Amino acid sequence: MRWRTSQLNAEKAKLESLRMRVEQARAEKQKLLEAVLREKQQASRQSISGSELQRLDAYAHWADEESARIEVKIRAYQEDVQKQTQVVTDCDRNIRLLERLRARRKQEWQEETDRELESLASDFSAAQWSRERNEENRRIA
């Protein structure tokens, strides 16, 4: 049981790590989009040369491609999170199943023990009654 609990904790740690990757990738994308927006706002406030306009356009194009690449990475991480969530759910379900089986076995063992004790007590009581009866018959005879 300890091993399964350790396994569950390890799988939960993996899940948390994957969730952090998703959040980091989202933050990376957000930071990129904000940088592009700042550049565009700055360019709109000033008059810029043709070469600066080309540079800004190339930067925006690169940022769009980078944003798409990050989005693909986010989706892949989200798929990993879903798969790992299933692994954690399965581990948790297995632990609960083992706990129920252990409780059931303990109950069955306790019931069997109680029956054996009851049988022994009954045998002891019958033996005691028989011994008393024999002693009584000897006194009479």
N, C-alpha and C positions, 0 to 999 in steps of 0.2 A: 504494500500500500504506500509506503514511503517513497518507493521508486516512482510510482505512478504520480504521486503528488509532486515530486521533484520534476518529473517530465512535464506535468501541467504548468508548473511555474516557469520552466525553461521555454515552453511554447508561448506562454503569455508574454515573456520578455521579448521573444522574437516578434510577436504581434505588435508590441509597443514600439519596437525598433522600426518596423515597417510603417506604422502610422506616423512616426516621426519623419521618415523619409518623404512620405506624402506631403506633410506640412512643410518640410524644408523646400521641396520642389515647388510647392505653391508660393511660398515666400520668395523663392528665386524668380519665379515668373512675374510675380507682383512687382518686385524690385526692378526688373527689366522693363516692364510696361511703364512704371513711374519714371524711369530714366529717359525713355523715349518721349514721354509726354513733356518732361521738363525741357528736353532739347527742342521739341517742336514749339513749345511756348516761348522759349528764349528766342528762337529764330523768328517767330511771328512778331516779336517786340522790336526787332532790329531789321534794318535793311541788310540783306546778305548778298554776297556775290554768287555768281553761277557755280563756281567750284564748291562753295560752302553749301549751296542748295543740293548739289550732286552728293556731297559727303553726307548731308542729312538724309537724303533719299536712300543712299546705300546703307546707312546706319539703320534706318527704319526697316528696310528690306531684310537686313541681317537680323534685326530684332524680331521681326515676324517669323522668320525661319527658326530662330532660337526659341521663340515662344511656342511654336508648333512642336519642336523637338522636346521641350520641357513638358508639354501637354501629353505627348506620347509616353514619356517617362512617368508622369503622374498616373495615367491610366494603367500602365504596367504595374506600378506600385499598388494601385487600388485593387487590381486583380490578385496580387500577392497577399494583400490584406484580407480579401475575401477568402482565399484558400486557407490562410493561416487562422482566420476566425473559425473556419470549419474544423481545422485540426484541434484548436483549443476546445471547441464545443464537444468534439468526439472524446478528447481526453477527460473532460469534465464528466461527460456521460458515463464513461468507463469507470471512473472513480465512484460515482454515485451507484452504479450497478454493483460494483464490488462491495460497497458499504451495505447495500441491501442484501446481497448474498451472504455477507459475513453476519449480518444481524439475523437472517433467516437460519443460518447454520447454528448460530449461538442459541436461538430459540429452540430449534430441533434438539440440540444437544441438551439444553436445560430440561426440555420435556422428557427426553429419554432418561436423563438422570433422575428426574422426579419419579418417573414410573419405576425405575430400578429401586429407588429408596422406598417407594410405597410397597413394592413387592417384598423387599427385605423386611420392612416393618411388619407387613402382613405375615410373612413366614415366621418372624420372631414372635409375633403375638400368638400365632397358632402353636408354635413350639412351646411357648410359655404356658398356654392354656392346656396343651397336652401334658406337659410335665406336672402342672398342678393337678390335673385330673388323675394322672398316674399316682401321685403322692396321696391323693384323697382315696383312691381305690386301695392302696396298700394299707392305709390307716383303717379302712373299713374291714379289710380282710384279715 
